[in-house]
Amino acid sequence: MTGPAATALPERMRAAVWHGAGRPLTVEELPTPQVEEPGDVVIRVRAAMFGASLVRAVTIGHPRMTPPSVLGTLVAGDVVAVGDAVRRLAPGETVTLDPHPPCGRCDQCDDGLPALCATRSGVTPGAHAQYVRIRPPVTAHARHVPPGVSPATAMLTEIVACVLDATDTADIGPGQDVLVIGCGPVGLIQVRLARLRGARQVLCSVNHPWRRELVRQAGGVPVDSGDVSADHVAALTRGRGPHVVVEAVGSAATYTSAFDVVRDGGTVVGFGGCPPGTAIPLDVNAVHYRRIRILGSYHYKPGVFEEAARLLETGRLDLEPLLTHRIPLERIADAVAIARLPDCLVPVVEP
Ligand SMILES: [Zn+2]
C-alpha cells in the first residue's frame, strides 16, 4: 500500500555507505526509501549526527553494525510522504525522532529496564542519507520541531534525554557540588542541566584550553583534566568533594578519578562507555564504609525523550554553541577527521 505523496519521491538518492572498519565512507546512489506499509513515514534528512560512537564504529567496528550499511540514528528532517494509516504526521512538518523507543514486550522491558530494550527499531537505511523511512513504533515517537528550534539542535534531543535521565537518576539538585569529567557534548550538556536543576557549583574537567570558555558559558567552572585529584577537587568543594561525579569520558583512568574525588555518601555516575573488559581497582571497603553510590547510566526511561524536547523548546538549554562543524554529504569521507579535530564538538551531517 502506497500513500499518494510517496510517488513524488525520486527513485534514487545519495547516501554515505560504510564498508567496514577502517575503510572510508563513500557517497553512493541507493534506492530512495518509499512508503511500503500503511504506517510508514519518509523523511527528508536536514541534520544527522556524526558522534563519537560512530567514529568508533567506522574506525574499529561495532557489534551491532554490519557493513555495508548506512550509519546514523540521530536525525531531524521534513516529512515528505506518509502511509494511509498515519494520522500524527503530515508532509511538510519538521520532526526529530526517538530512534529506539522500547518495545514493551521483551524481557528487559518486562523487568522495568526499557532503556535496555532488545528491539532496535531505528531508521531505514540510516540517517546519513537524503531520505529515511521510519515505521511504528518509531513513528509514534516522532516529535514536531517548532519554528524556534533548528533541525541540528532538535537532532540532539536523544542526547539531552540521556543526560536528563542521568541527572534525574543521580538526584542532582539544589545546593550540590557536581563534578563532570569530560567536556564533550555530553559533558557540556550535563553542566547546563545540573545548573538548571539548581546545583550550587558544577566543575567540569577540560583537556583543551578553548573549552574553558564553553564550560563557563554553560554555567560551570573549568578544571584542567590534570588537576582532577582528591586534594584539588576537595579544595574547590568546601573540603568535602562533589556530591555527584559524572564520568563522561569512558576510560579506566577517569572512572578511577571519579571514585577518588567523590565525597562520603556521594554518587558516581558511569555515563561514559568503555571498551568491553575495561576494569579498574576499586576500594570496596570505601564503597561500603563511605556509602558510595555507583550508578550506571545508559539511554533513558519512556517519557524522558519528550521531556528533553520540551526543554529544548523552552530555549532554556542553548545548544547552538555545541554545533561546531557542518559536513555536507559530499565530504563524508572526511567525517572521522573532522570529528577528531580538537575544536569539534558536534559534527552535523547535512545530506
Ligand atoms: Zn523491549
Residues whose N, C-alpha, C, O or C-beta is under 5 A from the ligand:
A	BS01	ZN	P102 C103 G104 R105 C106 C109 C117 A118 T119
